[in-house]
Amino acid sequence: MASKLTELEADELQRQGQDLYRQKKFQAALQRFNAVLQQGRKPSLGALDNRAATHAKLGDLQAALRDGRRMIQEYKTSCSGYLRTGQILQLLGKEDVASGIYTYGLRSVSGSDPNRELIQGMYDKLVQRRSPSTAVDPLAILPVEITEMIFRYLNFRKIVTCLRVSQFWRSYLCSLPNLWSHLDFSTGTKAISLSTVMAYIKHSRGKATRVSAQGLTIHDSALKCIATRCKALSHLEILWGLHSSLVQATPALGNLKCLAVATDISLDAISQILSVCHSLEKAQFLSVTTKYPVKWKGSLSNLRSLSIISKKVNTDSRSALLKLDSLIPMITNIESLVLQNWSENIFASAPPLDLSTLRQLQHLDLTALGPVLFPKLPSSLRTLIISDWHSCAFDNPVSQRHIGEANLERLTNLSVGCGFLSGDLLKILKPNKGKTTTLNLFHCTNLQYNDLIELVDSDYLTDVVDLTLRALPVDDHIAELLASQSCALQSLDVGHTKITGVGVKSLLLKEGCKLKQLNLKGCHSVGIDAVEWARAQGVSITFTFPENELGKSKRVRVH
């Protein structure tokens, strides 16, 4: 076996091969390049490129293609492999594959590589050659208004992708500021430099109205830059990170209307943000972490929607940290209020929550808030959600009085998931029920069978379209009552109940039945034949086999 060449000897052989190639002595040149590449070490990019070109001159295009692909494998970020492989594929008549190689190269080679433009040029030339002689770039002939209308159907990421089609497309799309009104940095997986963010702001002429961001893709300084340069910004979404820079940037957000923050944020930071963003109409804080009581300040008269959701439910006095007694007088124009996961165990002598002063409040969600006494409610409510109130004393005289005084004539959506809720409470709610079209009762373990009979047998469910009775004592008799009393019912959830196939048929055989969706998940007394029959009636059924049945060797296959 011949001894390995030194690096100097290999370089000399390669230069000899290049000289022979220029003299058109291709066979001799090939021998020199073979000698260089047979040394066992990582092949040099230049030697592979030289041998591929020599193979092509000798007509051995398959050998040339192998060298080209090896160049891509060994030197993925270099332009040479893509250019050589694309050229050979075109000689083989595989222009589709060549186009794919150029596209792959444009994704793999850094934008700072000056030779990247060569790949772009070859790609553009190939696309132009493959196009019919009458083909015209649509952007060159379509009116600007129509082009803009079409591209506004694309999301931000796809518009950015279109910038790489050609230089003409890039300059054309960058000249349409309306396409850059929503700067969405939330879907990326790599960090975006400050200069790139500045470029997008420039495309929008500083008129971007909506920004979605996360700490993975943009840095804190980029958020500050957006706040100071996008004066028309009205919607801001923070999905992760950027907590500290958000507080610093808010003074510059003079026109902000909507703010959604999904990252961890403290109550104190929320108070600071709300106190300086006087134009805010909708604020959502979906992962609040705090240890100390908040001090609300500033004017919140413009606020129409507020969501403050604790990151987790604790057993300590968390809603005491919210200082609702000082917050409520400041949000008199609120229309939607969501306070979730602020459960508490405070003294029974604590004053009840008074929401009756919020005369424009329409949507109220107090999931896992857990007041000791039932709050005073405004008559303007259309949606009321109360669940996981484990510490609420519904039978307390004060709670009973507040429930009795509640005027809920406008209520259309009621969702109750409280284990301590009894039939007595439902009796009090019934006279003020309004025209409830959505009723959700789930995990109300204190509701007895007779309570349900009385509820269903009354006219309380006459207008209900969507009904949830999950994990309640529902059987076939109650199903028959539902069929006769609930004429408007279209969606019914009786999951984890004792209903059987007889009850299912009672629901669907009733004349004038409008039922379209039926949830039977966890209803182990319902047979598969009843499920298939219900589906044959055109009803969408949610159903699963019991786990103990699935564990047996013999299974029923449902097609």
Buried (B, 14 or more C-beta within 10 A) or exposed (E): EEEEBEEEBBBBBBEBBBEBBEEEBBEBBBBBBBBBBEBEEEBBBBBBBBBBBBBBBBEBBEBBBBBBBBBBEBBEEBBBBBBBBBBBBBBBEBBEBBBEBBBBBBEBBEEEEEEBEBBBEBBBEBBEEEEEEEEEBEBEEBEEEEBBEEBBEEEBEEBBEBBBBBEEBEEBBBEBBBBBBBBBBBEBEEEBEEEBBBEBBEBBBBBBBBBBBBBBBBBBEBBBBBBBBBEEBBBBBBBBBBBEBBBEBBEBBEEBBBBBBBBBBBBBBBBBBBBBBBEBBBBBBBBBEBEEEBEBEBEBEBBBBBBBBBEEBEEEBBBBBBBBEEBBEBBBBBBBBBBBBBBBBBEEEBEBBBBBEBEEBBBBBBBBBBBBBBBBBBBBBBBBBBBBBEBBBBEBEBBBBBBEEBBBEBBBBBBBBBEBBBBBBBBBBBEBBBEBBBBBBBBBEBBEBEBBBBBBBBEBBBBBBBBBBBBBBBBBBBBBBBBEBBBBBBBBBBBBBBBBBBBBBBBBEBEEBEBEBBBBEBBBBBBEEBBEBBBEBEBEBBBEBEEEEEEEEEEEEEE
